Amino acid sequence: MNKLEPNTLRIANAIAFVLVIITNGLANALPLNNNSTGEISDRLNVLFTPAGYVFSIGESFTLRF
């Protein structure tokens, strides 16, 4: 098995992080059928769905960057 150089892993990790931030931002900026992520989650009755305030924490965390 080939070992990746540490710099390669750092770059891949940074790219993945940026893609996650962009995806989260787009999920809130471009709601599906005029429904936000929180509204869709509220409609689904699943035991592991986080509370509504968790989504606002993620948005504020994203905006800090």
N, C-alpha and C positions, 0 to 999 in steps of 0.2 A: 504494500500500500504506500502510495506516495504521500509524503508530508507536504502540506502547503506552507509556504513562507508566512511568518507572522504578519507581514505587511499585507499580503493577499487577504488574509482573514479579517484584518482591520478594515480594509477597504470594502470587502463584501458586507461586513457588519454595518458599516456606516451607510452604504447604499440601501441595505434592507431597512434600516431605521428611518431614513428619509422617505422611502416608499410607504412605510406604515403611516408616517405623519401625513403624507399627501393623501393617502387613501382615507384616513380618518377625517381629514379636513373636507374632502370631497363628499364623504357620506353625510356630513352635516350641511354642507353648502348646497348640495344638489339632492334634495329629498326625493324619495321614490314615490311617485303618484301624490305629491304634496304631503307626504307623511315623513316626519323626522324619524331618526333612529329610535329615540325615546318613545314616540307614539307607537311605532311598530312593536317595540318590546312590551309596551303596556297592554297591547291587545293579545299577546301570546301568554297563555297561562302555563308557564314552565317553572319548575322549582328552582332552577339555578339562574334565573334572570335577575340581574342586579336592580337595585332600587333606582328610581328616576334621577336622583341627585348625582349618581355615579357618572351619568353621561355629561352633566355640566362640569364635573371635576375634570373629565378628559378634555373637554373643549377648552377650559381655562389653562390646562397644562399644555395643550397644543399651541395656544396663542402666546405662551411665554417664549417660545422659540422663535 
